[in-house]
């Protein structure tokens, strides 16, 4: 009974993880675009502006590395081990 419940929750869990990841990607892209427009709108780039852009870009790239694996990818990784 418990294993059946876990099997039913697995697709929901994967869809939820991927949905959160895609929402995060779009949020980071919006944030980087917003910061870029704000930084370049006055025609002067300060050290603070550059720091904000690099920080947002770093977090965006870090978020990309957190992409959840699909069940097929997990099975392929287990076979390689």
DSSP file (Angstrom, degrees, kcal/mol; ACC not computed):
  #  RESIDUE AA STRUCTURE BP1 BP2  ACC     N-H-->O    O-->H-N    N-H-->O    O-->H-N    TCO  KAPPA ALPHA  PHI   PSI    X-CA   Y-CA   Z-CA
    1    1 A X     >        0   0    0      0, 0.0     4,-1.8     0, 0.0     5,-0.1   0.000 360.0 360.0 360.0 -44.6    0.0    0.0    0.0
    2    2 A X  H  >  +     0   0    0      1,-0.2     4,-2.0     2,-0.2     5,-0.1   0.897 360.0  50.5 -66.6 -40.8    2.8    2.4    0.9
    3    3 A X  H  > S+     0   0    0      1,-0.2     4,-2.1     2,-0.2    -1,-0.2   0.871 108.5  53.5 -64.8 -37.2    4.8    1.7   -2.2
    4    4 A X  H  > S+     0   0    0      2,-0.2     4,-1.6     1,-0.2    -1,-0.2   0.897 108.1  49.9 -64.7 -40.7    1.7    2.3   -4.4
    5    5 A X  H  X S+     0   0    0     -4,-1.8     4,-1.6     1,-0.2    -2,-0.2   0.901 110.1  50.4 -64.5 -41.5    1.1    5.7   -2.8
    6    6 A X  H  X S+     0   0    0     -4,-2.0     4,-1.3     1,-0.2    -2,-0.2   0.886 108.3  52.5 -64.8 -38.7    4.8    6.6   -3.4
    7    7 A X  H  X S+     0   0    0     -4,-2.1     4,-0.6     1,-0.2    -1,-0.2   0.837 109.2  50.2 -66.1 -32.5    4.5    5.6   -7.1
    8    8 A X  H  X S+     0   0    0     -4,-1.6     4,-0.6     1,-0.2    -1,-0.2   0.821 111.5  48.0 -74.0 -31.2    1.4    7.8   -7.5
    9    9 A X  H  X S+     0   0    0     -4,-1.6     4,-2.8     1,-0.2    -2,-0.2   0.695  93.5  78.2 -82.3 -19.5    3.1   10.8   -5.9
   10   10 A X  H  X S+     0   0    0     -4,-1.3     4,-2.4     1,-0.2     5,-0.2   0.917  94.5  44.8 -61.3 -47.4    6.3   10.5   -8.0
   11   11 A X  H  X S+     0   0    0     -4,-0.6     4,-2.4     1,-0.2    -1,-0.2   0.911 115.4  49.3 -63.5 -39.0    4.9   12.0  -11.3
   12   12 A X  H  X S+     0   0    0     -4,-0.6     4,-2.4     2,-0.2    -2,-0.2   0.923 111.1  49.9 -62.5 -43.3    3.3   14.8   -9.3
   13   13 A X  H  X S+     0   0    0     -4,-2.8     4,-2.5     2,-0.2    -2,-0.2   0.913 111.5  47.8 -61.7 -44.3    6.5   15.5   -7.4
   14   14 A X  H  X S+     0   0    0     -4,-2.4     4,-2.5     1,-0.2     5,-0.2   0.909 112.2  49.1 -65.1 -41.7    8.6   15.6  -10.6
   15   15 A X  H  X S+     0   0    0     -4,-2.4     4,-2.3     1,-0.2    -1,-0.2   0.894 111.8  49.5 -64.6 -38.6    6.1   18.0  -12.3
   16   16 A X  H  X S+     0   0    0     -4,-2.4     4,-2.4     2,-0.2    -2,-0.2   0.928 111.7  48.0 -65.3 -45.0    6.1   20.2   -9.2
   17   17 A X  H  X S+     0   0    0     -4,-2.5     4,-2.2     1,-0.2    -2,-0.2   0.923 114.2  45.7 -61.7 -45.3    9.9   20.3   -9.1
   18   18 A X  H  X S+     0   0    0     -4,-2.5     4,-2.6     2,-0.2    -1,-0.2   0.873 111.6  52.7 -68.3 -35.7   10.2   21.1  -12.8
   19   19 A X  H  X S+     0   0    0     -4,-2.3     4,-2.3    -5,-0.2    -2,-0.2   0.915 110.6  46.8 -64.0 -43.1    7.5   23.8  -12.6
   20   20 A X  H  X S+     0   0    0     -4,-2.4     4,-2.2     2,-0.2    -2,-0.2   0.896 112.4  51.2 -64.4 -39.6    9.3   25.5   -9.7
   21   21 A X  H  X S+     0   0    0     -4,-2.2     4,-2.2     2,-0.2    -2,-0.2   0.932 111.0  46.8 -65.1 -45.2   12.5   25.3  -11.6
   22   22 A X  H  X S+     0   0    0     -4,-2.6     4,-2.3     1,-0.2    -1,-0.2   0.886 111.6  51.6 -64.6 -38.3   11.0   26.8  -14.8
   23   23 A X  H  X S+     0   0    0     -4,-2.3     4,-2.1     1,-0.2    -1,-0.2   0.904 110.0  50.1 -63.0 -40.4    9.3   29.6  -12.7
   24   24 A X  H  X S+     0   0    0     -4,-2.2     4,-2.7     2,-0.2    -2,-0.2   0.893 108.5  52.0 -64.7 -39.9   12.7   30.3  -11.2
   25   25 A X  H  X S+     0   0    0     -4,-2.2     4,-2.4     1,-0.2    -2,-0.2   0.940 111.8  45.7 -61.5 -47.3   14.4   30.5  -14.6
   26   26 A X  H  X S+     0   0    0     -4,-2.3     4,-2.2     1,-0.2    -1,-0.2   0.875 112.8  51.4 -65.5 -35.3   11.9   33.0  -15.8
   27   27 A X  H  X S+     0   0    0     -4,-2.1     4,-2.5     2,-0.2    -2,-0.2   0.922 110.9  47.0 -66.4 -43.8   12.1   35.0  -12.6
   28   28 A X  H  X S+     0   0    0     -4,-2.7     4,-2.7     2,-0.2     5,-0.2   0.900 111.7  51.0 -65.6 -39.9   15.9   35.2  -12.8
   29   29 A X  H  X S+     0   0    0     -4,-2.4     4,-2.4    -5,-0.2    -1,-0.2   0.913 111.5  48.1 -63.1 -41.0   15.8   36.2  -16.5
   30   30 A X  H  X S+     0   0    0     -4,-2.2     4,-2.7    -5,-0.2    -2,-0.2   0.924 112.5  49.2 -63.3 -43.2   13.3   39.0  -15.7
   31   31 A X  H  X S+     0   0    0     -4,-2.5     4,-2.5     2,-0.2    -2,-0.2   0.902 112.1  46.8 -64.0 -42.0   15.5   40.2  -12.8
   32   32 A X  H  X S+     0   0    0     -4,-2.7     4,-2.4     2,-0.2    -1,-0.2   0.910 113.8  48.7 -67.0 -41.2   18.6   40.3  -14.9
   33   33 A X  H  X S+     0   0    0     -4,-2.4     4,-2.4    -5,-0.2    -2,-0.2   0.921 112.2  48.9 -63.2 -43.6   16.8   42.1  -17.7
   34   34 A X  H  X S+     0   0    0     -4,-2.7     4,-2.3     1,-0.2    -2,-0.2   0.925 113.1  46.5 -62.0 -46.2   15.3   44.6  -15.2
   35   35 A X  H  X S+     0   0    0     -4,-2.5     4,-2.5     2,-0.2    -1,-0.2   0.885 111.7  52.1 -63.9 -38.8   18.7   45.2  -13.6
   36   36 A X  H  X S+     0   0    0     -4,-2.4     4,-2.5     2,-0.2    -2,-0.2   0.924 110.9  46.3 -64.9 -44.2   20.4   45.6  -17.0
   37   37 A X  H  X S+     0   0    0     -4,-2.4     4,-1.2     1,-0.2    -2,-0.2   0.918 114.1  48.6 -63.9 -42.3   17.9   48.1  -18.2
   38   38 A X  H  X S+     0   0    0     -4,-2.3     4,-0.5    -5,-0.2    -2,-0.2   0.877 114.1  46.6 -65.2 -37.3   18.2   50.1  -14.9
   39   39 A X  H  < S+     0   0    0     -4,-2.5     5,-0.3     1,-0.2     3,-0.3   0.896 118.8  38.5 -72.8 -39.9   22.0   50.0  -15.1
   40   40 A X  H  < S+     0   0    0     -4,-2.5     3,-0.4    -5,-0.2    -1,-0.2   0.531  96.2  82.1 -90.9  -5.1   22.3   51.1  -18.7
   41   41 A X  H  < S+     0   0    0     -4,-1.2    -1,-0.2     1,-0.2    -2,-0.1   0.846  93.9  45.0 -70.9 -33.0   19.4   53.6  -18.7
   42   42 A X  S  < S-     0   0    0     -4,-0.5    -1,-0.2    -3,-0.3    -2,-0.1   0.572 106.2-124.6 -88.9  -7.3   21.4   56.5  -17.2
   43   43 A X  S    S+     0   0    0     -3,-0.4     2,-0.4    -4,-0.2    -3,-0.1   0.477  81.0  97.0  82.4   1.4   24.5   55.9  -19.5
   44   44 A X        -     0   0    0     -5,-0.3     2,-0.7     2,-0.0    -2,-0.2  -0.988  58.7-155.6-127.9 127.3   26.8   55.5  -16.5
   45   45 A X        -     0   0    0     -2,-0.4     2,-0.1    -3,-0.1    -5,-0.1  -0.891  14.6-167.5-104.6 114.7   27.9   52.2  -15.0
   46   46 A X     >  -     0   0    0     -2,-0.7     4,-2.0    -7,-0.1     5,-0.2  -0.452  36.6-106.1 -93.3 171.2   29.0   52.4  -11.4
   47   47 A X  H  > S+     0   0    0      1,-0.2     4,-2.2     2,-0.2     5,-0.1   0.854 121.4  54.9 -64.5 -34.8   30.8   49.7   -9.4
   48   48 A X  H  > S+     0   0    0      2,-0.2     4,-2.4     1,-0.2    -1,-0.2   0.898 106.6  50.8 -65.6 -41.1   27.5   48.9   -7.6
   49   49 A X  H  > S+     0   0    0      2,-0.2     4,-2.2     1,-0.2    -2,-0.2   0.918 111.3  47.5 -62.2 -43.9   25.7   48.4  -10.8
   50   50 A X  H  X S+     0   0    0     -4,-2.0     4,-2.5     1,-0.2     5,-0.2   0.899 111.2  51.6 -65.1 -40.2   28.3   46.0  -12.1
   51   51 A X  H  X S+     0   0    0     -4,-2.2     4,-2.3     1,-0.2    -2,-0.2   0.905 109.7  49.5 -62.9 -42.3   28.3   44.1   -8.7
   52   52 A X  H  X S+     0   0    0     -4,-2.4     4,-2.4     2,-0.2    -2,-0.2   0.906 111.8  48.4 -64.5 -41.1   24.5   43.8   -8.9
   53   53 A X  H  X S+     0   0    0     -4,-2.2     4,-2.4     1,-0.2    -2,-0.2   0.926 113.3  46.3 -65.8 -44.1   24.6   42.4  -12.4
   54   54 A X  H  X S+     0   0    0     -4,-2.5     4,-2.3     2,-0.2    -2,-0.2   0.876 112.7  50.7 -66.4 -36.7   27.4   39.9  -11.6
   55   55 A X  H  X S+     0   0    0     -4,-2.3     4,-2.3    -5,-0.2    -2,-0.2   0.934 112.4  45.7 -66.0 -46.1   25.6   38.8   -8.5
   56   56 A X  H  X S+     0   0    0     -4,-2.4     4,-2.0     1,-0.2    -2,-0.2   0.895 113.7  49.9 -64.1 -39.4   22.3   38.2  -10.3
   57   57 A X  H  X S+     0   0    0     -4,-2.4     4,-2.4    -5,-0.2     5,-0.2   0.898 109.3  51.9 -65.9 -40.1   24.1   36.4  -13.1
   58   58 A X  H  X S+     0   0    0     -4,-2.3     4,-2.3     1,-0.2    -2,-0.2   0.924 111.3  46.4 -61.2 -45.6   25.9   34.2  -10.7
   59   59 A X  H  X S+     0   0    0     -4,-2.3     4,-2.2     2,-0.2    -1,-0.2   0.861 111.0  53.3 -67.3 -34.3   22.6   33.2   -8.9
   60   60 A X  H  X S+     0   0    0     -4,-2.0     4,-1.9     2,-0.2    -2,-0.2   0.934 110.6  45.6 -64.7 -45.7   21.0   32.6  -12.3
   61   61 A X  H  X S+     0   0    0     -4,-2.4     4,-1.4     1,-0.2    -2,-0.2   0.891 112.3  52.3 -64.8 -38.7   23.8   30.2  -13.4
   62   62 A X  H  X S+     0   0    0     -4,-2.3     4,-0.5     1,-0.2    -1,-0.2   0.899 107.7  52.0 -62.4 -39.8   23.6   28.5  -10.0
   63   63 A X  H >< S+     0   0    0     -4,-2.2     3,-1.1     1,-0.2    -1,-0.2   0.869 103.7  57.6 -64.3 -36.7   19.9   28.0  -10.5
   64   64 A X  H >< S+     0   0    0     -4,-1.9     3,-1.2     1,-0.3    -1,-0.2   0.866 102.2  55.0 -62.0 -35.6   20.4   26.4  -13.9
   65   65 A X  H 3< S+     0   0    0     -4,-1.4    -1,-0.3     1,-0.3    -2,-0.2   0.644  97.0  66.6 -72.1 -13.5   22.6   23.8  -12.3
   66   66 A X  T <<  +     0   0    0     -3,-1.1    -1,-0.3    -4,-0.5    -2,-0.2   0.254  68.9 140.3 -90.1  12.5   19.8   22.9   -9.9
   67   67 A X    <   -     0   0    0     -3,-1.2     2,-0.1     1,-0.1   -49,-0.1  -0.346  55.8-119.6 -59.3 128.4   17.6   21.5  -12.7
   68   68 A X        -     0   0    0    -51,-0.2     2,-0.2   -54,-0.1    -1,-0.1  -0.430  25.4-116.8 -70.8 145.0   15.8   18.4  -11.4
   69   69 A X        -     0   0    0     -2,-0.1     2,-0.1     1,-0.1    -1,-0.1  -0.573  23.6-124.8 -79.4 141.8   16.5   15.2  -13.3
   70   70 A X     >  -     0   0    0     -2,-0.2     4,-2.1     1,-0.1     3,-0.2  -0.417  31.5-103.5 -75.9 163.1   13.7   13.5  -15.1
   71   71 A X  H  > S+     0   0    0      1,-0.2     4,-2.0     2,-0.2     5,-0.1   0.846 123.2  53.8 -59.1 -33.2   13.0    9.9  -14.2
   72   72 A X  H  > S+     0   0    0      2,-0.2     4,-2.1     1,-0.2    -1,-0.2   0.898 107.7  50.0 -67.6 -39.3   14.6    8.7  -17.5
   73   73 A X  H  > S+     0   0    0     -3,-0.2     4,-2.2     2,-0.2    -2,-0.2   0.888 109.6  51.7 -65.1 -38.5   17.8   10.7  -16.6
   74   74 A X  H  X S+     0   0    0     -4,-2.1     4,-2.2     1,-0.2    -2,-0.2   0.917 109.4  49.3 -63.2 -43.1   17.9    9.1  -13.2
   75   75 A X  H  X S+     0   0    0     -4,-2.0     4,-1.8     1,-0.2    -1,-0.2   0.893 110.2  50.9 -65.5 -38.8   17.6    5.6  -14.6
   76   76 A X  H  X S+     0   0    0     -4,-2.1     4,-1.4     1,-0.2    -1,-0.2   0.892 110.0  50.0 -64.0 -40.0   20.4    6.4  -17.1
   77   77 A X  H  X S+     0   0    0     -4,-2.2     4,-1.1     1,-0.2    -2,-0.2   0.873 109.4  51.3 -66.5 -37.3   22.7    7.6  -14.3
   78   78 A X  H  < S+     0   0    0     -4,-2.2    -1,-0.2     1,-0.2    -2,-0.2   0.869 108.0  52.5 -67.8 -35.3   22.0    4.5  -12.2
   79   79 A X  H  < S+     0   0    0     -4,-1.8    -1,-0.2     1,-0.2    -2,-0.2   0.828 104.8  55.8 -69.2 -30.5   22.9    2.3  -15.2
   80   80 A X  H  <        0   0    0     -4,-1.4    -1,-0.2     1,-0.3    -2,-0.2   0.799 360.0 360.0 -71.5 -28.0   26.2    4.1  -15.6
   81   81 A X     <        0   0    0     -4,-1.1    -1,-0.3    -3,-0.2    -2,-0.2   0.493 360.0 360.0 -76.3 360.0   27.2    3.4  -12.0
